[in-house]
Amino acid sequence: MTLKGISEKEVFILDRNIGNQDSGFSAQNTFLDVAKVLNKAIEKGNTLEDIALYLNLQATTMLYRHVYIYENLDAELHGYVRYGSSDEYKNDQKGIYVGFQMANELSRVLGQHQKKVYEFIVKNKLRGWNEIKSVRELLDRTNLNIDEIFKKVLLESGKSNDRYSYTIPINLESDSPVLFKMEQDSKNEIAKKIVKKHLKIKLLEVTLAYTILEIIIENRPHLSTVELKNINNKIIQELKDFK
């Protein structure tokens, strides 16, 4: 089997950077190099299934993600995407490159915000995709402006010098209809009393929104994941039981 319309050199680019991801080899080309070859292969009549089969991939997922990023990420940011296995990414002293998974999340942010989100992660030396996902989700489900979201994400990630913030998911309308109908100040006051009862730490601020309970404290709590999960469950249960 061969791939139609692309040269052996172009096939090698696909094979070395996508087909050999689990081989231990460092990626030798940039995302943009690979995406251009992949798009050319598709334009020449090769399906994603054809290409996956040729590259010995088990699924087309990685190919689809390349196409999605290429089509949805601001074109001015394409040149900053690198594979995590590449030497260029590993030795990025200036912190200007984003890894492939980070680019995947960034491409799902509304286009008008993508450059600003990129600048945010570079400025704060963020190397994980979770922060980008948090920004995207907050843009989708809250009325916060982009700068308020950046501040919130830094707090939640523990990378802010000011305070530490973490959130507990909740569906206030169905979980506690009584609290849902209250004024915001009243909701926050009740939530703070409940949180204080279970979390024996100085609370700076507690906000009970429709989909999250945000707790702001001075520092990250010295609790295990299991302990914090148990406390969170007790808090949510008491909010649900509130009459």
C-alpha positions as a Markdown table, in Angstrom:
| # | Residue | x | y | z |
|---|---|---|---|---|
| 1 | Met | 0.0 | 0.0 | 0.0 |
| 2 | Thr | 1.2 | 3.5 | -0.8 |
| 3 | Leu | -0.1 | 7.0 | -0.1 |
| 4 | Lys | -1.3 | 8.9 | -3.2 |
| 5 | Gly | 0.2 | 12.2 | -4.3 |
| 6 | Ile | 3.0 | 12.7 | -1.7 |
| 7 | Ser | 6.7 | 12.1 | -2.0 |
| 8 | Glu | 8.8 | 9.6 | 0.0 |
| 9 | Lys | 10.2 | 12.5 | 1.9 |
| 10 | Glu | 6.8 | 13.7 | 2.9 |
| 11 | Val | 5.7 | 10.1 | 3.9 |
| 12 | Phe | 8.8 | 10.0 | 6.1 |
| 13 | Ile | 7.7 | 13.2 | 7.8 |
| 14 | Leu | 4.4 | 11.6 | 8.7 |
| 15 | Asp | 5.9 | 8.3 | 9.7 |
| 16 | Arg | 8.7 | 9.8 | 11.9 |
| 17 | Asn | 6.5 | 12.3 | 13.7 |
| 18 | Ile | 3.1 | 10.6 | 14.0 |
| 19 | Gly | 3.8 | 6.9 | 13.2 |
| 20 | Asn | 6.7 | 6.5 | 15.6 |
| 21 | Gln | 5.4 | 8.4 | 18.6 |
| 22 | Asp | 5.8 | 5.5 | 20.9 |
| 23 | Ser | 9.2 | 4.4 | 19.6 |
| 24 | Gly | 11.3 | 6.7 | 21.8 |
| 25 | Phe | 12.5 | 8.8 | 18.8 |
| 26 | Ser | 12.4 | 12.6 | 19.2 |
| 27 | Ala | 10.1 | 14.4 | 16.8 |
| 28 | Gln | 12.2 | 15.9 | 14.1 |
| 29 | Asn | 9.7 | 18.3 | 12.4 |
| 30 | Thr | 7.3 | 20.9 | 13.7 |
| 31 | Phe | 3.6 | 20.5 | 13.9 |
| 32 | Leu | 3.2 | 22.9 | 11.0 |
| 33 | Asp | 5.5 | 20.8 | 8.8 |
| 34 | Val | 3.5 | 17.6 | 9.6 |
| 35 | Ala | 0.1 | 19.3 | 9.3 |
| 36 | Lys | 0.9 | 20.6 | 5.8 |
| 37 | Val | 1.9 | 17.2 | 4.6 |
| 38 | Leu | -1.1 | 15.6 | 6.2 |
| 39 | Asn | -3.4 | 18.1 | 4.5 |
| 40 | Lys | -1.7 | 17.5 | 1.2 |
| 41 | Ala | -2.2 | 13.8 | 1.6 |
| 42 | Ile | -5.9 | 14.3 | 2.3 |
| 43 | Glu | -6.3 | 16.7 | -0.7 |
| 44 | Lys | -4.7 | 14.0 | -2.9 |
| 45 | Gly | -7.5 | 11.6 | -2.1 |
| 46 | Asn | -6.1 | 9.6 | 0.9 |
| 47 | Thr | -8.6 | 9.2 | 3.8 |
| 48 | Leu | -7.6 | 9.4 | 7.4 |
| 49 | Glu | -8.2 | 5.6 | 7.6 |
| 50 | Asp | -5.8 | 5.1 | 4.6 |
| 51 | Ile | -3.1 | 7.2 | 6.3 |
| 52 | Ala | -3.6 | 5.5 | 9.7 |
| 53 | Leu | -3.3 | 2.1 | 8.1 |
| 54 | Tyr | -0.1 | 3.1 | 6.3 |
| 55 | Leu | 1.4 | 4.5 | 9.5 |
| 56 | Asn | 0.4 | 1.4 | 11.5 |
| 57 | Leu | -1.8 | 3.5 | 13.8 |
| 58 | Gln | -4.6 | 1.7 | 15.7 |
| 59 | Ala | -7.0 | 4.6 | 15.2 |
| 60 | Thr | -7.3 | 7.9 | 13.3 |
| 61 | Thr | -7.5 | 10.0 | 16.5 |
| 62 | Met | -4.1 | 11.5 | 16.3 |
| 63 | Leu | -4.6 | 12.4 | 12.6 |
| 64 | Tyr | -7.9 | 14.0 | 13.4 |
| 65 | Arg | -6.4 | 16.1 | 16.1 |
| 66 | His | -3.7 | 17.4 | 13.7 |
| 67 | Val | -6.4 | 18.4 | 11.2 |
| 68 | Tyr | -8.5 | 20.0 | 13.9 |
| 69 | Ile | -5.7 | 22.1 | 15.3 |
| 70 | Tyr | -4.6 | 23.1 | 11.8 |
| 71 | Glu | -8.1 | 24.3 | 10.9 |
| 72 | Asn | -9.1 | 25.8 | 14.3 |
| 73 | Leu | -6.0 | 27.3 | 15.9 |
| 74 | Asp | -5.2 | 30.8 | 14.9 |
| 75 | Ala | -2.7 | 30.5 | 12.0 |
| 76 | Glu | -0.3 | 33.0 | 13.7 |
| 77 | Leu | 0.1 | 30.4 | 16.5 |
| 78 | His | 0.8 | 27.4 | 14.3 |
| 79 | Gly | 4.5 | 28.2 | 14.4 |
| 80 | Tyr | 4.7 | 27.9 | 18.2 |
| 81 | Val | 3.4 | 24.3 | 18.4 |
| 82 | Arg | 5.9 | 21.6 | 19.0 |
| 83 | Tyr | 5.8 | 17.9 | 19.9 |
| 84 | Gly | 6.6 | 17.2 | 23.5 |
| 85 | Ser | 9.3 | 14.7 | 22.4 |
| 86 | Ser | 11.2 | 17.3 | 20.3 |
| 87 | Asp | 14.5 | 18.7 | 21.4 |
| 88 | Glu | 13.2 | 22.2 | 20.5 |
| 89 | Tyr | 10.3 | 21.8 | 23.1 |
| 90 | Lys | 12.5 | 20.2 | 25.8 |
| 91 | Asn | 15.1 | 22.9 | 25.5 |
| 92 | Asp | 12.7 | 25.8 | 25.2 |
| 93 | Gln | 14.5 | 28.3 | 27.5 |
| 94 | Lys | 12.2 | 31.2 | 26.5 |
| 95 | Gly | 9.0 | 29.2 | 27.1 |
| 96 | Ile | 7.5 | 30.3 | 23.8 |
| 97 | Tyr | 6.4 | 26.8 | 22.5 |
| 98 | Val | 3.3 | 24.9 | 23.4 |
| 99 | Gly | 3.1 | 21.1 | 23.3 |
| 100 | Phe | 0.7 | 19.2 | 21.1 |
| 101 | Gln | -1.9 | 18.5 | 23.7 |
| 102 | Met | -1.8 | 22.2 | 24.8 |
| 103 | Ala | -2.4 | 23.2 | 21.2 |
| 104 | Asn | -5.3 | 20.8 | 21.0 |
| 105 | Glu | -6.9 | 22.6 | 24.0 |
| 106 | Leu | -6.0 | 26.0 | 22.7 |
| 107 | Ser | -7.6 | 25.3 | 19.4 |
| 108 | Arg | -10.9 | 24.7 | 21.2 |
| 109 | Val | -10.9 | 28.2 | 22.8 |
| 110 | Leu | -12.9 | 30.8 | 20.9 |
| 111 | Gly | -10.7 | 32.2 | 18.2 |
| 112 | Gln | -10.9 | 35.8 | 19.4 |
| 113 | His | -9.3 | 34.7 | 22.7 |
| 114 | Gln | -6.7 | 32.3 | 21.5 |
| 115 | Lys | -3.8 | 34.8 | 21.2 |
| 116 | Lys | -4.4 | 36.2 | 24.6 |
| 117 | Val | -4.6 | 32.7 | 26.2 |
| 118 | Tyr | -1.3 | 31.9 | 24.5 |
| 119 | Glu | 0.3 | 35.0 | 25.9 |
| 120 | Phe | -1.1 | 34.1 | 29.4 |
| 121 | Ile | 0.4 | 30.6 | 29.4 |
| 122 | Val | 3.8 | 31.9 | 28.1 |
| 123 | Lys | 3.9 | 34.8 | 30.6 |
| 124 | Asn | 3.2 | 32.5 | 33.5 |
| 125 | Lys | 5.4 | 29.6 | 32.2 |
| 126 | Leu | 2.5 | 27.1 | 32.2 |
| 127 | Arg | 3.4 | 23.8 | 30.6 |
| 128 | Gly | 0.2 | 21.8 | 31.1 |
| 129 | Trp | -3.0 | 21.6 | 29.1 |
| 130 | Asn | -5.2 | 21.6 | 32.2 |
| 131 | Glu | -4.9 | 25.4 | 32.7 |
| 132 | Ile | -6.0 | 26.0 | 29.1 |
| 133 | Lys | -8.9 | 23.7 | 29.5 |
| 134 | Ser | -9.9 | 25.5 | 32.7 |
| 135 | Val | -9.8 | 28.9 | 30.8 |
| 136 | Arg | -11.9 | 27.4 | 28.0 |
| 137 | Glu | -14.6 | 26.0 | 30.4 |
| 138 | Leu | -14.8 | 29.2 | 32.4 |
| 139 | Leu | -15.3 | 31.2 | 29.1 |
| 140 | Asp | -18.1 | 28.8 | 28.2 |
| 141 | Arg | -20.0 | 28.7 | 31.4 |
| 142 | Thr | -19.4 | 32.0 | 33.3 |
| 143 | Asn | -19.8 | 35.7 | 32.7 |
| 144 | Leu | -16.3 | 36.5 | 33.9 |
| 145 | Asn | -14.1 | 38.5 | 31.6 |
| 146 | Ile | -10.9 | 37.0 | 30.3 |
| 147 | Asp | -8.6 | 38.7 | 32.8 |
| 148 | Glu | -10.8 | 37.6 | 35.7 |
| 149 | Ile | -10.6 | 34.1 | 34.3 |
| 150 | Phe | -6.8 | 34.2 | 34.1 |
| 151 | Lys | -6.5 | 35.3 | 37.7 |
| 152 | Lys | -8.9 | 32.6 | 38.8 |
| 153 | Val | -7.0 | 29.9 | 36.9 |
| 154 | Leu | -3.7 | 31.0 | 38.5 |
| 155 | Leu | -5.3 | 30.8 | 41.9 |
| 156 | Glu | -6.7 | 27.4 | 41.3 |
| 157 | Ser | -3.4 | 26.0 | 39.9 |
| 158 | Gly | -1.5 | 27.3 | 43.0 |
| 159 | Lys | 0.8 | 29.5 | 40.7 |
| 160 | Ser | -0.5 | 32.8 | 42.1 |
| 161 | Asn | 1.5 | 34.6 | 44.7 |
| 162 | Asp | -1.7 | 36.0 | 46.3 |
| 163 | Arg | -4.0 | 33.2 | 47.4 |
| 164 | Tyr | -5.0 | 29.6 | 46.7 |
| 165 | Ser | -8.4 | 28.8 | 45.2 |
| 166 | Tyr | -10.1 | 25.5 | 44.5 |
| 167 | Thr | -13.6 | 24.7 | 43.3 |
| 168 | Ile | -16.1 | 21.9 | 43.9 |
| 169 | Pro | -18.6 | 21.2 | 41.0 |
| 170 | Ile | -22.3 | 21.5 | 41.9 |
| 171 | Asn | -25.6 | 21.9 | 40.1 |
| 172 | Leu | -27.2 | 24.3 | 42.4 |
| 173 | Glu | -30.6 | 24.4 | 40.7 |
| 174 | Ser | -31.2 | 20.7 | 41.1 |
| 175 | Asp | -29.0 | 20.0 | 44.2 |
| 176 | Ser | -30.4 | 22.8 | 46.3 |
| 177 | Pro | -33.4 | 24.7 | 44.9 |
| 178 | Val | -33.8 | 26.7 | 48.1 |
| 179 | Leu | -30.2 | 28.1 | 47.8 |
| 180 | Phe | -30.6 | 28.5 | 44.1 |
| 181 | Lys | -33.4 | 31.1 | 44.6 |
| 182 | Met | -31.5 | 33.2 | 47.2 |
| 183 | Glu | -29.6 | 36.4 | 46.7 |
| 184 | Gln | -25.9 | 35.9 | 46.0 |
| 185 | Asp | -24.7 | 37.4 | 49.3 |
| 186 | Ser | -27.0 | 35.1 | 51.3 |
| 187 | Lys | -25.9 | 32.1 | 49.3 |
| 188 | Asn | -22.3 | 32.9 | 49.9 |
| 189 | Glu | -22.8 | 33.5 | 53.7 |
| 190 | Ile | -24.6 | 30.1 | 54.1 |
| 191 | Ala | -22.0 | 28.3 | 52.0 |
| 192 | Lys | -19.1 | 29.9 | 54.0 |
| 193 | Lys | -20.6 | 28.6 | 57.3 |
| 194 | Ile | -20.9 | 25.1 | 55.9 |
| 195 | Val | -17.4 | 25.1 | 54.5 |
| 196 | Lys | -16.0 | 26.5 | 57.7 |
| 197 | Lys | -17.6 | 23.6 | 59.6 |
| 198 | His | -15.8 | 21.0 | 57.6 |
| 199 | Leu | -12.6 | 22.7 | 56.4 |
| 200 | Lys | -10.6 | 23.7 | 59.4 |
| 201 | Ile | -8.6 | 26.4 | 57.6 |
| 202 | Lys | -8.9 | 30.2 | 57.6 |
| 203 | Leu | -11.3 | 31.1 | 54.8 |
| 204 | Leu | -10.7 | 34.3 | 52.8 |
| 205 | Glu | -13.7 | 34.0 | 50.5 |
| 206 | Val | -16.4 | 31.5 | 49.6 |
| 207 | Thr | -18.6 | 31.9 | 46.5 |
| 208 | Leu | -21.5 | 29.6 | 45.7 |
| 209 | Ala | -22.3 | 29.9 | 42.0 |
| 210 | Tyr | -24.7 | 27.9 | 39.9 |
| 211 | Thr | -22.2 | 25.3 | 38.8 |
| 212 | Ile | -19.3 | 25.6 | 41.3 |
| 213 | Leu | -18.5 | 26.3 | 44.9 |
| 214 | Glu | -15.3 | 28.3 | 45.0 |
| 215 | Ile | -13.2 | 28.4 | 48.2 |
| 216 | Ile | -10.3 | 30.8 | 48.5 |
| 217 | Ile | -7.7 | 30.3 | 51.2 |
| 218 | Glu | -4.2 | 31.6 | 51.9 |
| 219 | Asn | -2.3 | 28.5 | 50.9 |
| 220 | Arg | -2.9 | 25.0 | 49.4 |
| 221 | Pro | -4.4 | 22.8 | 52.2 |
| 222 | His | -2.1 | 20.1 | 53.6 |
| 223 | Leu | -4.6 | 17.4 | 53.0 |
| 224 | Ser | -4.4 | 14.2 | 51.0 |
| 225 | Thr | -6.6 | 13.8 | 47.9 |
| 226 | Val | -8.8 | 11.3 | 49.8 |
| 227 | Glu | -9.2 | 13.6 | 52.8 |
| 228 | Leu | -10.1 | 16.6 | 50.6 |
| 229 | Lys | -12.5 | 14.5 | 48.6 |
| 230 | Asn | -14.3 | 13.4 | 51.8 |
| 231 | Ile | -14.5 | 17.0 | 53.0 |
| 232 | Asn | -15.9 | 18.1 | 49.7 |
| 233 | Asn | -18.5 | 15.4 | 49.7 |
| 234 | Lys | -19.7 | 16.4 | 53.2 |
| 235 | Ile | -19.9 | 20.1 | 52.1 |
| 236 | Ile | -21.9 | 19.3 | 49.0 |
| 237 | Gln | -24.2 | 16.9 | 51.0 |
| 238 | Glu | -24.9 | 19.6 | 53.5 |
| 239 | Leu | -25.7 | 22.1 | 50.8 |
| 240 | Lys | -28.1 | 19.6 | 49.2 |
| 241 | Asp | -29.8 | 19.1 | 52.6 |
| 242 | Phe | -30.2 | 22.8 | 53.3 |
| 243 | Lys | -33.8 | 23.8 | 53.7 |
